[in-house]
């Protein structure tokens, strides 16, 4: 056994004790009775260091360690597991948190831990990690500032789903230490991205932390109920160590205020604030105008903040944007104030992407000043009737919009006038390349699509009243997507779309019948032979005559990818499996949301060009095909599938075949 380098043990319930030496890789999965695993030695221990040159100075015996579902294993005093290895995956061990480390990324989850410090995690040997994720720790109440200060290479920090993490203990610790030394002990010099979600962190503590993040570029706050006010610090305000030292003296009413420090005005590029219904902007007459590097702002479900920060809503219901920086390139607003009737983003000429969601009283959007706009998305605006000046947005390439009766009627009237020559002004700019539209009707589409002769991407979603689609004029179309158009029964002019490379259909049962009819029309063979991507929810489309024409198909997906799920694929018939073998150019095959599908195609191994196989949300599949997988396969992806299938896929992993389970590489 002295030459043994790799050992993988799985589902061996009789093993109670394991003694091994000098391994490079150890995998223990579902070892229900294993209680003792000893003599794991390295000399010297492997440290995770910032540079590859330093890493070469160290060598380790055990490089990769995986311990999954070993309920009897007791580790009362863990021997700094991360100090021994370069790759780590631990879960289902009673005395250890769930941990994963790979490629300078570290993730920890724990239902038990209340404090993260050096006795729980070996922070001193994590100095080289660039990403730290702390997730799903319901009992976590504080972090050790002394331990975190050792993460000198940390670039990304994510703290998610830690509802009791208030950081009050850190503040006490910091305040005491500041009496002895004048430097900040919670200092992450390399941090560029900070994401906090569903946490009890207070605004006052976050203010102090941000004051010492001199390189921060991204700040994302989601559902942090203890942060109720937002303001902007001015250069004359006291920040830094003095604030840290006096933080415990702050009154309770000030704990909820987050002051964006002045030092962020030149570094912050992205600011996201989400699911903060009661957060208000309470200071700084200039708003965010001083943040000269800010290019992306997301205000998601925080209407009070929108009202005070984005712009004041006047008595007539008109909002003019005046407190946002001119550097802004992307603005995303979800949930507007209820009294908002008109929106006019003046003064943001660099704006390239604008997303407006859920403005129930919005009646008009005036976008004439957004001359650089490239992408526009508007949805959830049931009363929107005026959307003027789009024809002057000569850079607009993508429009994603949910129609309503008022806007459809207004646009339809303008399009009819345009057809009759009474209105020479185009409704939409000729630069428009992509249209995503919801609630499309027969009458409106018959006038709209002829006005888009240069469009290459058309996506029609959730249009229950649409019965017919006329594509005769869309000769430049390359991508066609139809989702949840339950009444759609015919598509006219399909044979003229000779540049089509991608067809995606979900939740639209009538499409299967017209696709069969199109297959027999003159010129159809040329269309199908150019198709590279096909997504279908109805496997009946897969027949021999149809598949014979798909000579260029590279990507095929079965299942539902829309919001709703209809009748699921149960199995492929013998004829459909034979038809599948005709797809000799197929490189990627995906089964998505097929809960009743019990088995994969038996002759899957005959797809000799297949490189990627993805199985997602298919709980009924418990095994791989008996005849195996194609020798050409290089990537196997599973997500939310059965444990039985997961075990088989782990066994199938090789140097040539990468296996991903729930977004994690198990090789």
Secondary structure, DSSP 8 states (H G I E B T S, - for coil): -TT--EEEEES-TT--EEE--S-SEEEEES-TT--EEE----SS-----SSHHHHTT---S--EEEEES-TT---SS---GGGT-SEEEEES-TTS-EEEEETTEEEEE-SS-SEESTTTS-GGG-TT-SEEEEE--TT--EE-HHHHTT-TT--EEEEEEETT---HHHHHHHHHHHTT-SS-SS--TT--EEEEEEE---HHHHHHHHTT-TT--EEEEES-TT--EEEE--TTS--THHHHHTGGGS-GGGTTEEEE-GGGTTT--EEEEES-TT-EE-S-TTTTTT-TT--EEEEES-HHHIIIII--B-TTSEEE--SS-TT--EEEEES--TT--EEE-TT-TT--EEEEE--TT--EEE-TT-TT--EEEEES-TT--EEE-GGG-TT--EEEEE--HHHHHHHHHHHHHHHTTS--S-SS-TT--EEEEES--HHHHHHHGGG-TT--EEEEES-TT--EEE-TT-TT--EEEEES-TT--EEETGGG-TT--EEEEES-TTHHHHHHHHHTSTTHHHHHHT--EEEES-GGG--HHHHHT-TT--EEEEE--SSS--S------HHHHHHHTT-TT--EEEEES-TT-----TTGGG-TT--EEEEES-TT--S--TT---TT--EEEEES--HHHHHHHHHH--SS-EEEETTEE--
